[in-house]
């Protein structure tokens, strides 16, 4: 007897729906862990999570595997699943970083992230001054132009600022630094918004222009110094700001 089969597009739809459910549960559980909801108590079993969220055990199992892979959970055979200490979390995972920025935003977190930027972006700017193609220099300049336009009310200042920094990372010619753009995009979306709001809504366009001019002129040390000043000023501002903890 020939068994009935579902059309491929219908199967794809089921698969996409399951992926969406899994993704949603990963987001819900990950954010809850970062908020500290499971602190001092056993982590729920797959059966409990499945019942609480009204989803299948298979979707729950896949979501917990993904959260575990991010370092937030550890499964111990015959014992159970436990929340890992924060030092075990993969802070370079874009989801983990986003959860931290959304759930545990503080001056300390902003400072730590910008300290990381200080170790990466000045060197990326110096490399860009040596290696950037004309098209990449143009992309950095376009980011600066969009920042100026946004300052006049024509555009999104946050997106323009992020585009500028991402363009510098891409222009470094180093694929590892270029991939750092995902971390920068996630974290800067919060960091720049907070610091710009506290500074009256204005990014320091002059400092960004100094970075661009040094890169366009092919002057690595000037580019390094200009980017270091830009991020250093952000760090100084955070250190002077009222605590957000």
Phi and psi restraints in degrees (value plus and minus 20) as a CYANA .aco file:
   2 UNK   PHI     -99.1   -59.1
   2 UNK   PSI     106.0   146.0
   3 UNK   PHI    -101.5   -61.5
   3 UNK   PSI     122.1   162.1
   4 UNK   PHI     -90.9   -50.9
   4 UNK   PSI     120.8   160.8
   5 UNK   PHI    -144.6  -104.6
   5 UNK   PSI     131.8   171.8
   6 UNK   PHI    -104.8   -64.8
   6 UNK   PSI     127.2   167.2
   7 UNK   PHI     -78.1   -38.1
   7 UNK   PSI     130.5   170.5
   8 UNK   PHI     -78.2   -38.2
   8 UNK   PSI     -61.5   -21.5
   9 UNK   PHI     -86.1   -46.1
   9 UNK   PSI     -51.4   -11.4
  10 UNK   PHI     -90.6   -50.6
  10 UNK   PSI     -60.2   -20.2
  11 UNK   PHI     -83.0   -43.0
  11 UNK   PSI     -60.8   -20.8
  12 UNK   PHI     -80.7   -40.7
  12 UNK   PSI     -59.2   -19.2
  13 UNK   PHI     -83.0   -43.0
  13 UNK   PSI     -61.9   -21.9
  14 UNK   PHI     -82.4   -42.4
  14 UNK   PSI     -63.8   -23.8
  15 UNK   PHI     -82.5   -42.5
  15 UNK   PSI     -64.0   -24.0
  16 UNK   PHI     -85.0   -45.0
  16 UNK   PSI     -56.6   -16.6
  17 UNK   PHI     -85.1   -45.1
  17 UNK   PSI     -62.8   -22.8
  18 UNK   PHI     -83.5   -43.5
  18 UNK   PSI     -60.2   -20.2
  19 UNK   PHI     -83.5   -43.5
  19 UNK   PSI     -58.5   -18.5
  20 UNK   PHI     -85.9   -45.9
  20 UNK   PSI     -63.3   -23.3
  21 UNK   PHI     -80.8   -40.8
  21 UNK   PSI     -62.6   -22.6
  22 UNK   PHI     -83.2   -43.2
  22 UNK   PSI     -67.0   -27.0
  23 UNK   PHI     -80.7   -40.7
  23 UNK   PSI     -61.6   -21.6
  24 UNK   PHI     -84.8   -44.8
  24 UNK   PSI     -59.9   -19.9
  25 UNK   PHI     -90.0   -50.0
  25 UNK   PSI     -58.7   -18.7
  26 UNK   PHI     -76.8   -36.8
  26 UNK   PSI     -65.6   -25.6
  27 UNK   PHI     -85.0   -45.0
  27 UNK   PSI     -63.6   -23.6
  28 UNK   PHI     -85.0   -45.0
  28 UNK   PSI     -68.5   -28.5
  29 UNK   PHI     -88.6   -48.6
  29 UNK   PSI     -64.1   -24.1
  30 UNK   PHI     -80.5   -40.5
  30 UNK   PSI     -66.1   -26.1
  31 UNK   PHI     -84.0   -44.0
  31 UNK   PSI     -58.4   -18.4
  32 UNK   PHI     -85.2   -45.2
  32 UNK   PSI     -60.3   -20.3
  33 UNK   PHI     -83.3   -43.3
  33 UNK   PSI     -66.1   -26.1
  34 UNK   PHI     -83.5   -43.5
  34 UNK   PSI     -55.5   -15.5
  35 UNK   PHI     -88.8   -48.8
  35 UNK   PSI     -38.3     1.7
  36 UNK   PHI      71.9   111.9
  36 UNK   PSI      -1.7    38.3
  37 UNK   PHI     -84.8   -44.8
  37 UNK   PSI     -47.5    -7.5
  38 UNK   PHI    -121.5   -81.5
  38 UNK   PSI      -9.5    30.5
  39 UNK   PHI     -86.3   -46.3
  39 UNK   PSI     108.9   148.9
  40 UNK   PHI      55.8    95.8
  40 UNK   PSI      -5.0    35.0
  41 UNK   PHI    -165.3  -125.3
  41 UNK   PSI     136.9   176.9
  42 UNK   PHI     -83.9   -43.9
  42 UNK   PSI     123.5   163.5
  43 UNK   PHI     -94.5   -54.5
  43 UNK   PSI     120.2   160.2
  44 UNK   PHI     -80.0   -40.0
  44 UNK   PSI     129.9   169.9
  45 UNK   PHI     -95.2   -55.2
  45 UNK   PSI     147.7   187.7
  46 UNK   PHI     -78.9   -38.9
  46 UNK   PSI     -60.5   -20.5
  47 UNK   PHI     -83.0   -43.0
  47 UNK   PSI     -61.4   -21.4
  48 UNK   PHI     -87.3   -47.3
  48 UNK   PSI     -63.3   -23.3
  49 UNK   PHI     -84.2   -44.2
  49 UNK   PSI     -61.7   -21.7
  50 UNK   PHI     -80.8   -40.8
  50 UNK   PSI     -63.5   -23.5
  51 UNK   PHI     -88.8   -48.8
  51 UNK   PSI     -63.3   -23.3
  52 UNK   PHI     -80.9   -40.9
  52 UNK   PSI     -61.5   -21.5
  53 UNK   PHI    -119.0   -79.0
  53 UNK   PSI     -21.0    19.0
  54 UNK   PHI      44.2    84.2
  54 UNK   PSI      19.1    59.1
  55 UNK   PHI    -149.1  -109.1
  55 UNK   PSI     147.9   187.9
  56 UNK   PHI     -91.4   -51.4
  56 UNK   PSI     140.3   180.3
  57 UNK   PHI     -84.5   -44.5
  57 UNK   PSI     -55.3   -15.3
  58 UNK   PHI     -86.8   -46.8
  58 UNK   PSI     -60.2   -20.2
  59 UNK   PHI     -85.9   -45.9
  59 UNK   PSI     -63.4   -23.4
  60 UNK   PHI     -81.1   -41.1
  60 UNK   PSI     -64.7   -24.7
  61 UNK   PHI     -80.7   -40.7
  61 UNK   PSI     -63.6   -23.6
  62 UNK   PHI     -85.5   -45.5
  62 UNK   PSI     -60.6   -20.6
  63 UNK   PHI     -84.4   -44.4
  63 UNK   PSI     -62.0   -22.0
  64 UNK   PHI     -86.9   -46.9
  64 UNK   PSI     -55.3   -15.3
  65 UNK   PHI     -80.3   -40.3
  65 UNK   PSI     -62.1   -22.1
  66 UNK   PHI     -88.3   -48.3
  66 UNK   PSI     -60.9   -20.9
  67 UNK   PHI     -86.1   -46.1
  67 UNK   PSI     -58.6   -18.6
  68 UNK   PHI     -82.7   -42.7
  68 UNK   PSI     -60.6   -20.6
  69 UNK   PHI     -84.1   -44.1
  69 UNK   PSI     -42.0    -2.0
  70 UNK   PHI    -105.3   -65.3
  70 UNK   PSI     -19.7    20.3
  71 UNK   PHI      68.2   108.2
  71 UNK   PSI     -14.8    25.2
  72 UNK   PHI    -104.6   -64.6
  72 UNK   PSI     -44.4    -4.4
  73 UNK   PHI    -148.5  -108.5
  73 UNK   PSI     137.1   177.1
  74 UNK   PHI    -156.9  -116.9
  74 UNK   PSI     112.2   152.2
  75 UNK   PHI    -120.7   -80.7
  75 UNK   PSI     106.0   146.0
  76 UNK   PHI    -133.1   -93.1
  76 UNK   PSI      97.8   137.8
  77 UNK   PHI     -71.9   -31.9
  77 UNK   PSI     112.9   152.9
  78 UNK   PHI      45.8    85.8
  78 UNK   PSI     -14.8    25.2
  79 UNK   PHI    -136.9   -96.9
  79 UNK   PSI     -69.0   -29.0
  80 UNK   PHI     118.4   158.4
  80 UNK   PSI    -191.3  -151.3
  81 UNK   PHI    -129.4   -89.4
  81 UNK   PSI     117.5   157.5
  82 UNK   PHI    -151.9  -111.9
  82 UNK   PSI     130.2   170.2
  83 UNK   PHI     -94.7   -54.7
  83 UNK   PSI     112.1   152.1
  84 UNK   PHI    -100.0   -60.0
  84 UNK   PSI     132.4   172.4
  85 UNK   PHI     -83.8   -43.8
  85 UNK   PSI     134.6   174.6
  86 UNK   PHI     -77.9   -37.9
  86 UNK   PSI     -51.8   -11.8
  87 UNK   PHI     -86.2   -46.2
  87 UNK   PSI     -33.1     6.9
  88 UNK   PHI    -111.8   -71.8
  88 UNK   PSI     -31.1     8.9
  89 UNK   PHI     -89.7   -49.7
  89 UNK   PSI     126.2   166.2
  90 UNK   PHI    -103.9   -63.9
  90 UNK   PSI      74.5   114.5
  91 UNK   PHI     -91.0   -51.0
  91 UNK   PSI     -32.1     7.9
  92 UNK   PHI    -112.3   -72.3
  92 UNK   PSI     -18.4    21.6
  93 UNK   PHI    -100.2   -60.2
  93 UNK   PSI     108.7   148.7
  94 UNK   PHI     -84.0   -44.0
  94 UNK   PSI     -51.8   -11.8
  95 UNK   PHI     -87.9   -47.9
  95 UNK   PSI     -66.0   -26.0
  96 UNK   PHI     -80.5   -40.5
  96 UNK   PSI     -64.0   -24.0
  97 UNK   PHI     -83.8   -43.8
  97 UNK   PSI     -61.0   -21.0
  98 UNK   PHI     -83.6   -43.6
  98 UNK   PSI     -63.5   -23.5
  99 UNK   PHI     -81.2   -41.2
  99 UNK   PSI     -61.3   -21.3
 100 UNK   PHI     -82.4   -42.4
 100 UNK   PSI     -65.8   -25.8
 101 UNK   PHI     -85.2   -45.2
 101 UNK   PSI     -53.2   -13.2
 102 UNK   PHI    -103.9   -63.9
 102 UNK   PSI     -55.4   -15.4
 103 UNK   PHI    -123.6   -83.6
 103 UNK   PSI     -46.8    -6.8
 104 UNK   PHI    -151.3  -111.3
 104 UNK   PSI      16.4    56.4
 105 UNK   PHI     -82.8   -42.8
 105 UNK   PSI     111.3   151.3
 106 UNK   PHI    -173.3  -133.3
 106 UNK   PSI     146.4   186.4
 107 UNK   PHI     -80.2   -40.2
 107 UNK   PSI     -57.7   -17.7
 108 UNK   PHI     -82.1   -42.1
 108 UNK   PSI     -63.8   -23.8
 109 UNK   PHI     -86.2   -46.2
 109 UNK   PSI     -62.4   -22.4
 110 UNK   PHI     -81.5   -41.5
 110 UNK   PSI     -61.6   -21.6
 111 UNK   PHI     -84.8   -44.8
 111 UNK   PSI     -64.8   -24.8
 112 UNK   PHI     -83.1   -43.1
 112 UNK   PSI     -60.6   -20.6
 113 UNK   PHI     -85.3   -45.3
 113 UNK   PSI     -62.8   -22.8
 114 UNK   PHI     -91.7   -51.7
 114 UNK   PSI     -45.6    -5.6
 115 UNK   PHI     -85.4   -45.4
 115 UNK   PSI     -57.4   -17.4
 116 UNK   PHI     -84.7   -44.7
 116 UNK   PSI     -63.1   -23.1
 117 UNK   PHI     -77.9   -37.9
 117 UNK   PSI     -59.4   -19.4
 118 UNK   PHI     -83.1   -43.1
 118 UNK   PSI     -49.1    -9.1
 119 UNK   PHI    -101.5   -61.5
 119 UNK   PSI     -38.2     1.8
 120 UNK   PHI    -129.6   -89.6
 120 UNK   PSI     -73.2   -33.2
 121 UNK   PHI     -91.1   -51.1
 121 UNK   PSI     -55.8   -15.8
 122 UNK   PHI     -80.9   -40.9
 122 UNK   PSI     -59.9   -19.9
 123 UNK   PHI     -87.2   -47.2
 123 UNK   PSI     -59.1   -19.1
 124 UNK   PHI     -81.4   -41.4
 124 UNK   PSI     -59.7   -19.7
 125 UNK   PHI     -84.9   -44.9
 125 UNK   PSI     -59.3   -19.3
 126 UNK   PHI     -84.4   -44.4
 126 UNK   PSI     -62.3   -22.3
 127 UNK   PHI     -85.0   -45.0
 127 UNK   PSI     -58.6   -18.6
 128 UNK   PHI     -81.9   -41.9
 128 UNK   PSI     -56.8   -16.8
 129 UNK   PHI     -84.4   -44.4
 129 UNK   PSI     -47.9    -7.9
 130 UNK   PHI    -107.5   -67.5
 130 UNK   PSI     -55.2   -15.2
 131 UNK   PHI    -136.6   -96.6
 131 UNK   PSI     -35.4     4.6
 132 UNK   PHI     -78.6   -38.6
 132 UNK   PSI     116.0   156.0
 133 UNK   PHI     -97.6   -57.6
 133 UNK   PSI     142.4   182.4
 134 UNK   PHI     -74.4   -34.4
 134 UNK   PSI     -58.5   -18.5
 135 UNK   PHI     -85.5   -45.5
 135 UNK   PSI     -56.6   -16.6
 136 UNK   PHI     -91.6   -51.6
 136 UNK   PSI     -57.7   -17.7
 137 UNK   PHI     -82.6   -42.6
 137 UNK   PSI     -61.1   -21.1
 138 UNK   PHI     -81.2   -41.2
 138 UNK   PSI     -59.9   -19.9
 139 UNK   PHI     -83.5   -43.5
 139 UNK   PSI     -60.3   -20.3
 140 UNK   PHI     -84.8   -44.8
 140 UNK   PSI     -64.4   -24.4
 141 UNK   PHI     -82.3   -42.3
 141 UNK   PSI     -54.8   -14.8
 142 UNK   PHI     -87.7   -47.7
 142 UNK   PSI     -58.6   -18.6
 143 UNK   PHI     -80.2   -40.2
 143 UNK   PSI     -61.5   -21.5
 144 UNK   PHI     -85.0   -45.0
 144 UNK   PSI     -62.0   -22.0
 145 UNK   PHI     -80.0   -40.0
 145 UNK   PSI     -63.6   -23.6
 146 UNK   PHI     -85.6   -45.6
 146 UNK   PSI     -52.9   -12.9
 147 UNK   PHI     -84.3   -44.3
 147 UNK   PSI     -62.5   -22.5
 148 UNK   PHI     -83.5   -43.5
 148 UNK   PSI     -63.9   -23.9
 149 UNK   PHI     -83.9   -43.9
 149 UNK   PSI     -60.5   -20.5
 150 UNK   PHI     -85.5   -45.5
 150 UNK   PSI     -54.7   -14.7
 151 UNK   PHI     -84.1   -44.1
 151 UNK   PSI     -44.9    -4.9
 152 UNK   PHI    -111.6   -71.6
 152 UNK   PSI     -15.7    24.3
 153 UNK   PHI      74.3   114.3
 153 UNK   PSI     -11.0    29.0
 154 UNK   PHI    -133.5   -93.5
 154 UNK   PSI      59.4    99.4
 155 UNK   PHI     110.4   150.4
 155 UNK   PSI     158.6   198.6
 156 UNK   PHI    -118.2   -78.2
 156 UNK   PSI      90.7   130.7
 157 UNK   PHI     -83.7   -43.7
 157 UNK   PSI     -54.0   -14.0
 158 UNK   PHI     -85.8   -45.8
 158 UNK   PSI     -68.9   -28.9
 159 UNK   PHI     -83.3   -43.3
 159 UNK   PSI     -59.5   -19.5
 160 UNK   PHI     -83.9   -43.9
 160 UNK   PSI     -62.2   -22.2
 161 UNK   PHI     -83.2   -43.2
 161 UNK   PSI     -65.8   -25.8
 162 UNK   PHI     -82.5   -42.5
 162 UNK   PSI     -63.8   -23.8
 163 UNK   PHI     -78.5   -38.5
 163 UNK   PSI     -58.2   -18.2
 164 UNK   PHI     -81.7   -41.7
 164 UNK   PSI     -70.3   -30.3
 165 UNK   PHI     -87.7   -47.7
 165 UNK   PSI     -58.5   -18.5
 166 UNK   PHI     -84.4   -44.4
 166 UNK   PSI     -59.3   -19.3
 167 UNK   PHI     -82.8   -42.8
 167 UNK   PSI     -56.5   -16.5
 168 UNK   PHI     -86.2   -46.2
 168 UNK   PSI     -63.8   -23.8
 169 UNK   PHI     -81.4   -41.4
 169 UNK   PSI     -64.1   -24.1
 170 UNK   PHI     -82.0   -42.0
 170 UNK   PSI     -57.9   -17.9
 171 UNK   PHI     -93.4   -53.4
 171 UNK   PSI     -30.2     9.8
 172 UNK   PHI     -84.6   -44.6
 172 UNK   PSI     -43.1    -3.1
 173 UNK   PHI      55.6    95.6
 173 UNK   PSI     -13.3    26.7
 174 UNK   PHI    -129.0   -89.0
 174 UNK   PSI      97.4   137.4
 175 UNK   PHI     -83.2   -43.2
 175 UNK   PSI     -48.8    -8.8
 176 UNK   PHI     -89.3   -49.3
 176 UNK   PSI     -64.5   -24.5
 177 UNK   PHI     -86.7   -46.7
 177 UNK   PSI     -56.3   -16.3
 178 UNK   PHI     -83.4   -43.4
 178 UNK   PSI     -59.2   -19.2
 179 UNK   PHI     -92.4   -52.4
 179 UNK   PSI     -36.3     3.7
 180 UNK   PHI     -83.6   -43.6
 180 UNK   PSI     -33.2     6.8
 181 UNK   PHI     -81.1   -41.1
 181 UNK   PSI     -50.1   -10.1
 182 UNK   PHI     -85.9   -45.9
 182 UNK   PSI     -61.8   -21.8
 183 UNK   PHI     -84.4   -44.4
 183 UNK   PSI     -65.9   -25.9
 184 UNK   PHI     -80.8   -40.8
 184 UNK   PSI     -63.8   -23.8
 185 UNK   PHI     -82.0   -42.0
 185 UNK   PSI     -66.6   -26.6
 186 UNK   PHI     -82.9   -42.9
 186 UNK   PSI     -70.7   -30.7
 187 UNK   PHI     -95.7   -55.7
 187 UNK   PSI     -58.4   -18.4
 188 UNK   PHI     -85.2   -45.2
 188 UNK   PSI     -47.7    -7.7
 189 UNK   PHI     -78.2   -38.2
 189 UNK   PSI     -54.1   -14.1
 190 UNK   PHI    -109.3   -69.3
 190 UNK   PSI     -67.0   -27.0
 191 UNK   PHI     -79.9   -39.9
 191 UNK   PSI     -69.6   -29.6
 192 UNK   PHI     -86.3   -46.3
 192 UNK   PSI     -60.4   -20.4
 193 UNK   PHI     -79.2   -39.2
 193 UNK   PSI     -64.0   -24.0
 194 UNK   PHI     -88.1   -48.1
 194 UNK   PSI     -70.1   -30.1
 195 UNK   PHI     -87.0   -47.0
 195 UNK   PSI     -57.6   -17.6
 196 UNK   PHI     -87.2   -47.2
 196 UNK   PSI     -58.6   -18.6
 197 UNK   PHI     -83.2   -43.2
 197 UNK   PSI     -63.4   -23.4
 198 UNK   PHI     -89.8   -49.8
 198 UNK   PSI     -45.7    -5.7
 199 UNK   PHI    -111.9   -71.9
 199 UNK   PSI     -10.8    29.2
 200 UNK   PHI      72.0   112.0
 200 UNK   PSI      -3.1    36.9
 201 UNK   PHI      64.3   104.3
 201 UNK   PSI      -6.1    33.9
 202 UNK   PHI    -143.7  -103.7
 202 UNK   PSI     102.3   142.3
 203 UNK   PHI     -98.1   -58.1
 203 UNK   PSI     135.1   175.1
 204 UNK   PHI    -102.6   -62.6
 204 UNK   PSI      71.6   111.6
 205 UNK   PHI     -85.9   -45.9
 205 UNK   PSI     -53.6   -13.6
 206 UNK   PHI     -79.8   -39.8
 206 UNK   PSI     -59.6   -19.6
 207 UNK   PHI     -87.2   -47.2
 207 UNK   PSI     -58.9   -18.9
 208 UNK   PHI     -86.7   -46.7
 208 UNK   PSI     -58.0   -18.0
 209 UNK   PHI     -83.2   -43.2
 209 UNK   PSI     -57.0   -17.0
 210 UNK   PHI     -82.9   -42.9
 210 UNK   PSI     -59.0   -19.0
 211 UNK   PHI     -83.5   -43.5
 211 UNK   PSI     -69.1   -29.1
 212 UNK   PHI     -79.6   -39.6
 212 UNK   PSI     -66.8   -26.8
 213 UNK   PHI     -81.6   -41.6
 213 UNK   PSI     -59.8   -19.8
 214 UNK   PHI     -87.4   -47.4
 214 UNK   PSI     -60.5   -20.5
 215 UNK   PHI     -86.9   -46.9
 215 UNK   PSI     -65.9   -25.9
 216 UNK   PHI     -82.6   -42.6
 216 UNK   PSI     -51.2   -11.2
 217 UNK   PHI    -105.4   -65.4
 217 UNK   PSI     -24.8    15.2
 218 UNK   PHI      50.5    90.5
 218 UNK   PSI      18.8    58.8
 219 UNK   PHI    -135.5   -95.5
 219 UNK   PSI      71.7   111.7
 220 UNK   PHI     -77.2   -37.2
 220 UNK   PSI     -67.2   -27.2
 221 UNK   PHI     -87.9   -47.9
 221 UNK   PSI     -57.3   -17.3
 222 UNK   PHI     -84.4   -44.4
 222 UNK   PSI     -59.5   -19.5
 223 UNK   PHI     -84.6   -44.6
 223 UNK   PSI     -62.2   -22.2
 224 UNK   PHI     -81.0   -41.0
 224 UNK   PSI     -67.5   -27.5
 225 UNK   PHI     -85.1   -45.1
 225 UNK   PSI     -59.5   -19.5
 226 UNK   PHI     -86.1   -46.1
 226 UNK   PSI     -62.3   -22.3
 227 UNK   PHI     -89.2   -49.2
 227 UNK   PSI     -58.7   -18.7
 228 UNK   PHI     -83.3   -43.3
 228 UNK   PSI     -58.6   -18.6
 229 UNK   PHI     -85.4   -45.4
 229 UNK   PSI     -62.3   -22.3
 230 UNK   PHI     -79.3   -39.3
 230 UNK   PSI     -69.4   -29.4
 231 UNK   PHI     -93.5   -53.5
 231 UNK   PSI     -55.4   -15.4
 232 UNK   PHI     -80.6   -40.6
 232 UNK   PSI     -58.7   -18.7
 233 UNK   PHI     -85.0   -45.0
 233 UNK   PSI     -56.5   -16.5
 234 UNK   PHI     -84.6   -44.6
 234 UNK   PSI     -63.9   -23.9
 235 UNK   PHI     -81.4   -41.4
 235 UNK   PSI     -63.3   -23.3
 236 UNK   PHI     -80.9   -40.9
 236 UNK   PSI     -60.9   -20.9
 237 UNK   PHI     -84.2   -44.2
 237 UNK   PSI     -63.4   -23.4
 238 UNK   PHI     -82.6   -42.6
 238 UNK   PSI     -62.9   -22.9
 239 UNK   PHI     -85.7   -45.7
 239 UNK   PSI     -46.7    -6.7
 240 UNK   PHI    -107.9   -67.9
 240 UNK   PSI     -33.4     6.6
 241 UNK   PHI     -99.3   -59.3
 241 UNK   PSI     132.6   172.6
 242 UNK   PHI     -78.3   -38.3
 242 UNK   PSI     124.9   164.9
 243 UNK   PHI     -80.1   -40.1
 243 UNK   PSI     120.8   160.8
 244 UNK   PHI    -132.1   -92.1
 244 UNK   PSI     -10.9    29.1
